[in-house]
Amino acid sequence: MPDTLDDDQLLAALQAALSAWQDIPPEFIDTARNAYSWLNVDAELAQVAYDSAHDLDTVAGLRSEPASTRVLTFASEQLTIELEVSEDTLLGQVIPAGPGAIEFQPPTGAAVTVTADDLGCFRVSPVPAMPFRLNCRTAAGADLLTGWVSP
């Protein structure tokens, strides 16, 4: 292929690249998706222990005004993860405290990895408006995967 392409050659190359996925057998795509689902098979699944989105106002049985920050707690035998999710930032802490890597996983697009400090604190910003889950790997060897969170 020459070093430079005219507009027609560039358009043809782009069309060929975009249509190449149609040549992949559906069985191959299914196999790849199934293999990817095993990526976190060793991670312990954390259960939602608390979600402020489900709190009700006890006065007169009415629902309170929506809070600007949602508080969530995920718990497992090894770890607890406490989260505060606002419009643009997710603040979290891993308990017991300690350093680690927190992978913020949206359903589509690239995952973002942040570091938990010695106190187990971490921050993700900005928080997309789509569901996400966290995969926490501590320096002590714990591996925890949360369920999906809808902001």
C-alpha positions as CSV (number, residue, x, y, z in Angstrom):
1,M,0.0,0.0,0.0
2,P,1.4,3.4,-0.9
3,D,2.5,5.9,1.9
4,T,-0.4,8.2,0.9
5,L,-3.9,7.4,-0.2
6,D,-6.3,9.6,-2.2
7,D,-9.8,10.0,-0.8
8,D,-11.3,7.1,-2.8
9,Q,-8.6,4.7,-1.7
10,L,-8.9,5.8,2.0
11,L,-12.7,5.4,1.9
12,A,-12.3,1.9,0.3
13,A,-9.8,0.9,3.0
14,L,-12.1,2.2,5.8
15,Q,-15.1,0.3,4.3
16,A,-13.0,-2.9,4.1
17,A,-11.9,-2.5,7.8
18,L,-15.5,-1.9,9.0
19,S,-16.9,-4.8,7.1
20,A,-14.2,-7.3,8.1
21,W,-16.1,-8.2,11.3
22,Q,-18.9,-9.6,9.2
23,D,-16.5,-12.4,8.1
24,I,-16.0,-13.6,11.6
25,P,-18.1,-16.7,12.3
26,P,-20.7,-16.2,15.1
27,E,-19.4,-19.3,16.9
28,F,-16.0,-17.7,17.2
29,I,-17.5,-14.5,18.7
30,D,-19.6,-16.6,21.2
31,T,-16.4,-18.6,22.2
32,A,-14.5,-15.3,22.7
33,R,-17.3,-13.9,24.9
34,N,-17.5,-17.1,27.0
35,A,-13.7,-17.1,27.5
36,Y,-13.7,-13.5,28.6
37,S,-16.5,-14.2,31.1
38,W,-14.0,-16.5,32.9
39,L,-11.5,-13.6,33.4
40,N,-12.7,-13.0,37.0
41,V,-13.6,-16.6,37.9
42,D,-11.2,-16.6,40.9
43,A,-12.6,-13.4,42.3
44,E,-14.8,-13.6,45.4
45,L,-18.2,-12.1,44.7
46,A,-19.3,-9.4,47.1
47,Q,-22.9,-9.0,48.1
48,V,-24.6,-5.7,48.5
49,A,-24.8,-5.1,52.3
50,Y,-26.2,-1.6,52.1
51,D,-27.6,0.7,49.4
52,S,-28.8,4.2,50.4
53,A,-31.0,4.2,47.2
54,H,-33.3,1.8,49.0
55,D,-33.7,3.9,52.2
56,L,-37.2,5.2,52.9
57,D,-38.0,8.2,55.1
58,T,-39.6,6.9,58.2
59,V,-41.6,10.1,58.8
60,A,-45.2,9.6,57.5
61,G,-43.9,6.8,55.3
62,L,-42.9,9.1,52.5
63,R,-39.8,8.8,50.3
64,S,-37.3,11.4,51.1
65,E,-35.7,13.8,48.6
66,P,-33.1,11.9,46.5
67,A,-29.7,12.3,48.0
68,S,-27.0,13.9,45.9
69,T,-24.6,11.1,47.0
70,R,-25.4,7.4,47.0
71,V,-23.8,5.2,49.6
72,L,-23.2,1.5,48.9
73,T,-21.5,-1.2,50.9
74,F,-20.3,-4.5,49.4
75,A,-19.3,-7.3,51.8
76,S,-17.6,-10.6,51.4
77,E,-15.7,-12.9,53.9
78,Q,-12.4,-11.3,53.1
79,L,-13.2,-7.6,52.3
80,T,-15.7,-4.9,52.6
81,I,-15.9,-2.0,50.1
82,E,-17.6,1.2,51.0
83,L,-18.6,3.5,48.2
84,E,-19.9,7.1,47.9
85,V,-21.1,7.8,44.3
86,S,-21.9,11.4,43.4
87,E,-22.6,12.8,39.9
88,D,-19.0,13.0,38.9
89,T,-16.9,11.1,41.5
90,L,-16.8,7.7,43.1
91,L,-15.0,7.6,46.5
92,G,-14.3,4.3,48.1
93,Q,-12.5,2.5,50.9
94,V,-11.4,-1.1,51.2
95,I,-11.7,-2.6,54.6
96,P,-9.5,-4.0,56.1
97,A,-7.4,-1.0,55.1
98,G,-4.4,-1.6,52.8
99,P,-3.1,-0.9,49.4
100,G,-4.4,-2.5,46.2
101,A,-5.6,-2.0,42.7
102,I,-9.3,-1.2,42.0
103,E,-10.5,-1.9,38.4
104,F,-13.5,0.2,37.5
105,Q,-15.3,-1.9,34.8
106,P,-18.1,-0.4,32.6
107,P,-20.1,-2.8,30.4
108,T,-18.6,-1.4,27.3
109,G,-15.3,0.5,26.7
110,A,-12.0,0.3,28.5
111,A,-11.7,-0.5,32.2
112,V,-9.9,2.0,34.4
113,T,-7.6,0.9,37.2
114,V,-6.9,3.2,40.2
115,T,-4.7,2.6,43.2
116,A,-6.0,2.2,46.8
117,D,-3.7,3.9,49.2
118,D,-2.4,2.4,52.6
119,L,-5.7,3.3,54.2
120,G,-7.6,1.5,51.4
121,C,-9.0,4.7,50.0
122,F,-9.5,5.3,46.2
123,R,-11.2,7.7,43.8
124,V,-12.6,7.3,40.3
125,S,-13.6,10.4,38.3
126,P,-15.6,10.9,36.2
127,V,-18.2,8.3,36.9
128,P,-20.0,7.4,33.6
129,A,-23.8,7.4,33.6
130,M,-23.8,3.6,32.7
131,P,-23.7,0.7,35.1
132,F,-20.3,-0.4,36.4
133,R,-18.7,-3.0,38.7
134,L,-15.4,-3.0,40.7
135,N,-12.7,-5.7,40.8
136,C,-10.5,-5.1,43.9
137,R,-7.1,-6.9,44.2
138,T,-5.3,-6.1,47.5
139,A,-1.6,-6.3,48.2
140,A,-2.5,-9.0,50.7
141,G,-3.8,-11.2,47.9
142,A,-7.6,-10.8,48.2
143,D,-9.6,-10.6,44.9
144,L,-13.1,-9.3,45.1
145,L,-15.7,-8.5,42.4
146,T,-18.8,-6.4,43.1
147,G,-22.1,-6.8,41.4
148,W,-23.2,-4.2,38.8
149,V,-24.0,-0.7,40.1
150,S,-26.4,1.6,38.3
151,P,-25.6,5.2,39.1
